Amino acid sequence: MRALTTGWGEFLDDELDRRAESSLLRELRPFERDGAWVVKEDGRRLVNFSSNDYLGLASHPAVTEAAARAARAAS
């Protein structure tokens, strides 16, 4: 069942088919995490600049505690 009835659904289906036939679809590869901002791919350790957390602050204890306090205060 198509959610879009304005022709966009058909357009998007056609466009995806066209890109697939041209080998233009992007496939994301899963990475193995090795710390907060380092990932492993094929045995190589890489800095993950695409995560918006390349400084590793999202998993810093002070940041996670502040987020938990804010969530508790909001409820």
Secondary structure, 3 states (H helix, E strand, C coil): CCCCCCCHHHHHHHHHHHHHHCCCCCCCCCCEECCCCEEEECCEEEECHHHCCCCCHHHCHHHHHHHHHHHHHHC
